[in-house]
Structures are given as structure tokens and as C-alpha cells.
Amino acid sequence: MPELPSSVRIREVGPRDGFQNEPEVIPTAEKIRLIEMLGATGLRRIEVTSFVRPDIIPQLADAERVLEGVALPSEISISVLIPNERGLQRALRYRERFQEINGFLSASETHNRKNVGRQIEESLAGLERTFARARAEGLRCEGVISVSFGCPY
């Protein structure tokens, strides 16, 4: 039997992933309250929001206000999901409020097209440019692959 690692690193994504899937918009103050409660649990990495187009995902239209309002202990690394270069440009106005960005693409060509309107190859090229700019700003970057275990389409 292989030896298990002595520790794991968890990045909590509920504040972004959970909020974006709610049918109604959650008030900003409630989002901040939940994020701060999560921060009190001992988590060390929290994805607090995403800089997506507000007209497409209105549940995350308050990304700037969430970042401005949330107060987490300094040992917690705050990350934001960034869909593209425009999202990064928007986020960089709040650069002092987060340490990491997460970029994404889908394992499925169909899901990628429906999710971001691009082919996977286009998404990869966009991530490369976005991550280069983010690294130049001193940000940690992680790539996320959606629908790795099956496409809903």
C-alpha cells in the first residue's frame, strides 16, 4: 500500500463556486460574513470571489466590494478566480487584497465552449497570457480543469 502524505492543502472555493450557483443574489454583507466565518475554521486558502462578467454571473457582480470588505487573518491566502485578461485587469485594482489567482478551462471541448465561448486551445493561450501578467504582479497562479471526470453535456 502506498504511503499517504503527511498533510494536504485545501483551498475552499465555496464562497465563489457556491455563490455563483445560487438562483438569487446573496447580499454582499452576508457573503463577507460567511467568508470570515470560514476563515475562523482554520482554513489557510480561500477563493473568495471571481472577476467574471457581471451580466453573465450577477451573483458575483460585487467582487470588488467583497474583496474590499472581507477581513481575514494574514495567514490565510486569499485567491480569486480569473476567467481571462479582462478579469485580471479588473482584479489588479485590488491587488493588495489577494495573493493568488486561479484560471480555468474545461476538459471537455463542449463544456469549454458553453462555459467561456472558446475552444480549449484558445483558453490555453488566454491562460498563458493571463498567468504571465499575474506572475509579473507577484501573484501565485493555479490552473483548474473543470469537468475532469465527466461532461454534463
C-alpha positions in Angstrom: 0.0 0.0 0.0 1.4 3.4 -0.9 2.4 5.8 1.9 -0.1 8.6 2.4 1.1 12.2 2.5 1.6 13.7 6.0 -0.6 16.7 5.1 -2.9 18.1 2.4 -3.6 21.7 1.3 -7.2 22.6 0.9 -8.4 25.6 -1.0 -12.0 26.4 0.0 -14.0 27.6 -3.1 -17.5 27.7 -1.6 -17.7 31.5 -1.5 -17.1 31.7 -5.2 -18.5 28.4 -6.6 -21.4 28.2 -4.2 -22.5 31.8 -4.5 -22.4 31.7 -8.3 -24.8 28.7 -8.4 -27.4 30.3 -6.2 -30.6 31.3 -8.0 -30.8 34.6 -6.1 -28.0 37.2 -5.4 -26.8 36.9 -1.8 -26.2 40.3 -0.2 -22.5 41.3 -0.1 -22.5 41.7 3.7 -23.7 38.1 4.0 -21.0 36.9 1.7 -18.4 38.7 3.7 -19.8 37.3 7.0 -19.6 33.7 5.6 -16.1 34.1 4.3 -14.9 35.5 7.6 -16.6 32.6 9.4 -14.8 30.1 7.1 -11.6 31.9 7.9 -12.1 31.3 11.6 -12.2 27.5 11.0 -8.5 27.1 10.4 -8.6 27.1 6.6 -5.4 28.6 5.1 -6.6 29.2 1.5 -10.0 30.7 0.4 -11.2 31.6 -3.0 -13.4 34.5 -2.1 -14.9 35.6 -5.5 -14.4 35.8 -9.3 -13.9 38.6 -11.7 -16.3 37.3 -14.3 -18.7 39.4 -16.4 -21.4 40.7 -14.0 -24.0 40.5 -16.8 -23.3 36.8 -17.2 -23.0 35.9 -13.5 -24.8 38.6 -11.5 -24.2 36.6 -8.2 -20.6 37.7 -8.4 -21.0 41.2 -9.6 -19.9 42.5 -6.2 -16.4 41.0 -6.4 -14.7 44.4 -5.7 -16.9 45.0 -2.7 -16.3 41.5 -1.3 -12.6 41.9 -1.6 -12.7 45.4 0.0 -14.9 44.3 2.9 -13.5 40.9 3.9 -11.1 40.8 6.8 -9.2 37.6 7.2 -6.1 36.7 9.3 -2.8 37.3 7.5 -2.0 33.6 7.5 -4.9 32.9 5.1 -4.1 33.2 1.4 -6.9 34.8 -0.5 -7.5 33.8 -4.1 -9.8 34.9 -6.8 -11.0 33.1 -9.9 -9.9 34.9 -13.1 -11.6 33.9 -16.4 -9.4 36.0 -18.8 -7.2 39.0 -19.2 -10.1 41.5 -18.7 -10.9 39.8 -15.4 -7.3 40.1 -14.3 -7.2 43.7 -15.2 -10.3 44.4 -13.1 -8.9 42.4 -10.2 -5.5 44.1 -10.2 -7.1 47.3 -9.0 -7.4 45.4 -5.7 -4.0 43.6 -5.9 -3.2 44.3 -2.2 -6.2 42.3 -1.1 -5.3 38.9 -2.6 -2.3 36.6 -3.1 -3.4 34.0 -5.7 -5.4 33.7 -8.9 -7.0 30.6 -10.3 -7.5 30.3 -14.0 -9.6 27.6 -15.6 -10.6 25.6 -18.7 -12.7 22.6 -19.3 -11.5 19.0 -20.0 -14.4 18.8 -22.5 -14.4 20.9 -25.7 -18.2 21.2 -25.5 -18.2 22.4 -21.9 -15.4 24.9 -22.6 -17.4 26.3 -25.5 -20.6 26.6 -23.5 -18.8 27.9 -20.3 -16.5 30.5 -21.8 -17.3 30.6 -25.5 -13.9 29.4 -26.6 -12.1 26.3 -27.8 -9.8 24.7 -25.3 -6.8 25.8 -27.4 -8.0 29.4 -27.2 -8.5 29.1 -23.5 -5.0 27.8 -23.0 -3.5 30.7 -25.0 -5.5 33.1 -22.9 -4.4 31.5 -19.6 -0.8 31.7 -20.7 -1.1 35.5 -21.2 -3.1 36.0 -18.1 -0.7 33.9 -15.9 2.3 35.7 -17.3 0.8 39.1 -16.3 -0.3 37.8 -12.9 3.2 36.4 -12.2 4.7 39.8 -13.2 2.5 41.2 -10.4 3.9 38.8 -7.9 0.8 36.6 -7.8 0.7 32.8 -7.3 -1.2 31.1 -10.2 -3.0 27.9 -10.3 -4.8 26.2 -13.3 -8.1 24.5 -12.7 -9.5 21.9 -15.0 -13.3 21.7 -14.9 -15.4 18.6 -15.6 -12.4 16.4 -15.4 -14.4 13.3 -14.6 -17.3 13.8 -17.0 -19.0 16.4 -19.1 -22.6 17.4 -18.2 -23.3 17.9 -21.9 
